Each structure stands twice: as C-alpha cells, then as structure tokens.
Amino acid sequence: MKTMMTISIEKELKESFINLAKELWTNPTNLINMFMKSSINSRTISFNRQPISNLEIEPLDTQDWWEDFNKKSYELTTKMSDLLKTRKNEYNNN
C-alpha cells in the first residue's frame, strides 16, 4: 500500500532535484524511493559527492543483440507453430 509523505525544501533544491530526475530518465518519487530503500537495506545513509560527468561509463556492445533477438524469435515462433499443429491434429483426431 502506498502513502503520501510531505516535506519542506527550498524551491531551488526542488527544481534541481526534478531536473536531476529528468536527466536520469526517472522522476523525483522514484529517486526518493530508491534512496530510502537503499538506506533501509544497508542501514546507512550514503552520499557520493562525485559528479556524474566524472564517472567513466563503458559503452554497451549491441552488435550481437539484433542477431540474438532474431534467432530467439525464430526459435519461439517455430515452437509455437509446432505446438499449434500438434493441438490442431489432436483436435481433428478426436
């Protein structure tokens, strides 16, 4: 069950937090929930002062994704087709 929580913060802090959430492709509620859950699970309050621009993020290698997707799609489609044929034959034989 969800509930509401009301807090008072400076207007500039609110605007900055909303902008941060947008940059991270989420919303303030999700960020606050993530922070609270992490704090409860670890039983600590942790703040990292390192700006995101200083983080080194390795790019994802997505070359094989499309090939894997097509292969898996073909396999699943074939299995489904075989299953439907089997069911149709069973139905027709009864």
LOKETOR-433569 format. One record per atom (N, C-alpha, C): residue number from 1; atom name; x, y negated, z negated; chain. Coordinates in steps of 0.1 Angstrom, whole numbers, plus 5000, padded with zeros to 4 digits. Layout:
<sites>
    i  at  east  north    up  ch
  NUM  CA     X      Y     Z   A
...
</sites>
This chain:
<sites>
    i  at  east  north    up  ch
    1   N  5008   5012  5000   A
    1  CA  5000   5000  5000   A
    1   C  5009   4988  5000   A
    2   N  5006   4978  5008   A
    2  CA  5013   4966  5009   A
    2   C  5007   4955  5000   A
    3   N  5016   4946  4996   A
    3  CA  5011   4935  4988   A
    3   C  5018   4922  4992   A
    4   N  5013   4911  4988   A
    4  CA  5020   4898  4991   A
    4   C  5029   4894  4980   A
    5   N  5039   4886  4984   A
    5  CA  5048   4880  4974   A
    5   C  5051   4866  4978   A
    6   N  5049   4856  4970   A
    6  CA  5051   4842  4973   A
    6   C  5063   4837  4966   A
    7   N  5072   4830  4974   A
    7  CA  5084   4824  4968   A
    7   C  5086   4810  4973   A
    8   N  5093   4802  4965   A
    8  CA  5096   4788  4969   A
    8   C  5110   4787  4974   A
    9   N  5112   4781  4986   A
    9  CA  5126   4779  4991   A
    9   C  5126   4766  4998   A
   10   N  5138   4761  5000   A
   10  CA  5140   4749  5007   A
   10   C  5136   4750  5022   A
   11   N  5130   4740  5028   A
   11  CA  5125   4740  5041   A
   11   C  5136   4744  5051   A
   12   N  5148   4739  5050   A
   12  CA  5159   4742  5059   A
   12   C  5163   4756  5058   A
   13   N  5163   4762  5046   A
   13  CA  5166   4776  5044   A
   13   C  5156   4785  5051   A
   14   N  5143   4781  5050   A
   14  CA  5133   4789  5056   A
   14   C  5135   4789  5071   A
   15   N  5137   4777  5077   A
   15  CA  5139   4776  5091   A
   15   C  5151   4784  5096   A
   16   N  5162   4783  5089   A
   16  CA  5174   4790  5092   A
   16   C  5172   4805  5091   A
   17   N  5164   4810  5081   A
   17  CA  5162   4824  5080   A
   17   C  5153   4829  5091   A
   18   N  5143   4821  5095   A
   18  CA  5134   4825  5106   A
   18   C  5142   4826  5119   A
   19   N  5151   4817  5121   A
   19  CA  5160   4817  5133   A
   19   C  5169   4829  5133   A
   20   N  5175   4832  5121   A
   20  CA  5183   4844  5120   A
   20   C  5175   4857  5123   A
   21   N  5163   4858  5118   A
   21  CA  5155   4869  5121   A
   21   C  5153   4871  5136   A
   22   N  5150   4859  5143   A
   22  CA  5148   4860  5158   A
   22   C  5161   4864  5165   A
   23   N  5172   4860  5160   A
   23  CA  5185   4864  5166   A
   23   C  5187   4879  5165   A
   24   N  5182   4884  5154   A
   24  CA  5184   4899  5151   A
   24   C  5172   4907  5157   A
   25   N  5163   4901  5164   A
   25  CA  5152   4907  5171   A
   25   C  5142   4913  5160   A
   26   N  5140   4906  5150   A
   26  CA  5130   4911  5140   A
   26   C  5123   4899  5134   A
   27   N  5118   4900  5122   A
   27  CA  5111   4889  5116   A
   27   C  5115   4888  5101   A
   28   N  5112   4877  5094   A
   28  CA  5117   4875  5081   A
   28   C  5112   4886  5071   A
   29   N  5100   4890  5073   A
   29  CA  5094   4901  5064   A
   29   C  5102   4914  5065   A
   30   N  5106   4918  5077   A
   30  CA  5114   4930  5079   A
   30   C  5128   4928  5072   A
   31   N  5134   4916  5074   A
   31  CA  5147   4914  5068   A
   31   C  5146   4914  5052   A
   32   N  5136   4908  5047   A
   32  CA  5135   4908  5032   A
   32   C  5132   4922  5027   A
   33   N  5123   4930  5034   A
   33  CA  5121   4944  5030   A
   33   C  5133   4952  5031   A
   34   N  5142   4950  5042   A
   34  CA  5154   4958  5043   A
   34   C  5163   4955  5031   A
   35   N  5165   4942  5028   A
   35  CA  5173   4937  5017   A
   35   C  5169   4943  5004   A
   36   N  5156   4943  5001   A
   36  CA  5150   4948  4989   A
   36   C  5152   4963  4988   A
   37   N  5149   4970  4998   A
   37  CA  5151   4985  4998   A
   37   C  5166   4989  4996   A
   38   N  5174   4982  5003   A
   38  CA  5189   4985  5002   A
   38   C  5193   4982  4987   A
   39   N  5189   4971  4982   A
   39  CA  5193   4967  4968   A
   39   C  5188   4978  4958   A
   40   N  5176   4982  4960   A
   40  CA  5170   4992  4951   A
   40   C  5177   5005  4952   A
   41   N  5180   5010  4964   A
   41  CA  5186   5022  4967   A
   41   C  5201   5022  4961   A
   42   N  5208   5011  4963   A
   42  CA  5222   5011  4959   A
   42   C  5223   5006  4944   A
   43   N  5212   5000  4939   A
   43  CA  5212   4995  4926   A
   43   C  5222   4983  4925   A
   44   N  5224   4976  4936   A
   44  CA  5234   4965  4936   A
   44   C  5228   4954  4945   A
   45   N  5233   4942  4943   A
   45  CA  5230   4931  4952   A
   45   C  5243   4927  4959   A
   46   N  5242   4928  4973   A
   46  CA  5254   4927  4980   A
   46   C  5252   4916  4991   A
   47   N  5262   4907  4992   A
   47  CA  5262   4896  5002   A
   47   C  5275   4897  5009   A
   48   N  5274   4897  5022   A
   48  CA  5286   4897  5031   A
   48   C  5286   4883  5037   A
   49   N  5297   4876  5035   A
   49  CA  5298   4862  5040   A
   49   C  5304   4861  5054   A
   50   N  5307   4873  5060   A
   50  CA  5313   4873  5073   A
   50   C  5303   4869  5084   A
   51   N  5305   4859  5091   A
   51  CA  5295   4856  5102   A
   51   C  5295   4866  5113   A
   52   N  5283   4868  5118   A
   52  CA  5281   4878  5128   A
   52   C  5290   4877  5140   A
   53   N  5294   4864  5144   A
   53  CA  5302   4862  5155   A
   53   C  5316   4868  5154   A
   54   N  5320   4871  5141   A
   54  CA  5334   4876  5139   A
   54   C  5333   4892  5139   A
   55   N  5322   4898  5140   A
   55  CA  5321   4912  5140   A
   55   C  5325   4917  5154   A
   56   N  5332   4928  5154   A
   56  CA  5335   4935  5167   A
   56   C  5325   4946  5169   A
   57   N  5317   4944  5180   A
   57  CA  5307   4954  5184   A
   57   C  5311   4960  5196   A
   58   N  5313   4973  5196   A
   58  CA  5317   4981  5207   A
   58   C  5305   4983  5216   A
   59   N  5307   4980  5229   A
   59  CA  5295   4982  5239   A
   59   C  5291   4996  5240   A
   60   N  5279   4999  5242   A
   60  CA  5274   5013  5244   A
   60   C  5277   5017  5258   A
   61   N  5281   5029  5260   A
   61  CA  5283   5035  5273   A
   61   C  5270   5042  5277   A
   62   N  5263   5036  5286   A
   62  CA  5250   5040  5290   A
   62   C  5249   5047  5304   A
   63   N  5261   5050  5310   A
   63  CA  5262   5055  5323   A
   63   C  5254   5069  5324   A
   64   N  5256   5077  5314   A
   64  CA  5250   5091  5315   A
   64   C  5236   5091  5310   A
   65   N  5231   5081  5304   A
   65  CA  5217   5081  5299   A
   65   C  5207   5084  5309   A
   66   N  5207   5078  5321   A
   66  CA  5197   5079  5331   A
   66   C  5197   5094  5336   A
   67   N  5209   5099  5338   A
   67  CA  5211   5113  5343   A
   67   C  5205   5123  5333   A
   68   N  5208   5121  5320   A
   68  CA  5203   5129  5310   A
   68   C  5188   5128  5309   A
   69   N  5183   5116  5310   A
   69  CA  5168   5114  5309   A
   69   C  5161   5121  5321   A
   70   N  5167   5120  5333   A
   70  CA  5161   5127  5344   A
   70   C  5161   5142  5343   A
   71   N  5172   5147  5338   A
   71  CA  5174   5161  5336   A
   71   C  5164   5166  5326   A
   72   N  5163   5160  5314   A
   72  CA  5153   5164  5304   A
   72   C  5139   5163  5309   A
   73   N  5136   5152  5316   A
   73  CA  5122   5150  5322   A
   73   C  5119   5162  5331   A
   74   N  5128   5166  5339   A
   74  CA  5126   5177  5349   A
   74   C  5123   5190  5341   A
   75   N  5132   5192  5331   A
   75  CA  5130   5204  5323   A
   75   C  5116   5205  5316   A
   76   N  5112   5194  5310   A
   76  CA  5099   5193  5303   A
   76   C  5088   5194  5313   A
   77   N  5089   5188  5325   A
   77  CA  5078   5189  5335   A
   77   C  5077   5203  5340   A
   78   N  5088   5210  5342   A
   78  CA  5088   5224  5346   A
   78   C  5082   5233  5336   A
   79   N  5085   5231  5323   A
   79  CA  5079   5239  5312   A
   79   C  5064   5237  5312   A
   80   N  5060   5224  5313   A
   80  CA  5046   5221  5312   A
   80   C  5039   5227  5324   A
   81   N  5045   5226  5336   A
   81  CA  5038   5232  5348   A
   81   C  5037   5247  5346   A
   82   N  5047   5254  5341   A
   82  CA  5047   5269  5339   A
   82   C  5036   5272  5329   A
   83   N  5036   5264  5318   A
   83  CA  5025   5267  5308   A
   83   C  5011   5265  5314   A
   84   N  5009   5255  5321   A
   84  CA  4996   5253  5327   A
   84   C  4992   5264  5337   A
   85   N  5002   5269  5345   A
   85  CA  5000   5280  5354   A
   85   C  4996   5293  5346   A
   86   N  5003   5295  5335   A
   86  CA  5000   5307  5327   A
   86   C  4986   5306  5321   A
   87   N  4983   5294  5316   A
   87  CA  4969   5292  5310   A
   87   C  4958   5294  5320   A
   88   N  4961   5289  5332   A
   88  CA  4951   5290  5343   A
   88   C  4949   5305  5347   A
   89   N  4960   5312  5348   A
   89  CA  4960   5326  5351   A
   89   C  4952   5334  5340   A
   90   N  4955   5331  5328   A
   90  CA  4948   5337  5316   A
   90   C  4933   5334  5317   A
   91   N  4930   5322  5320   A
   91  CA  4916   5318  5321   A
   91   C  4909   5325  5332   A
   92   N  4915   5326  5344   A
   92  CA  4909   5332  5355   A
   92   C  4908   5348  5353   A
   93   N  4916   5354  5346   A
   93  CA  4916   5368  5344   A
   93   C  4906   5372  5333   A
   94   N  4901   5362  5326   A
   94  CA  4891   5366  5315   A
   94   C  4877   5363  5320   A
</sites>
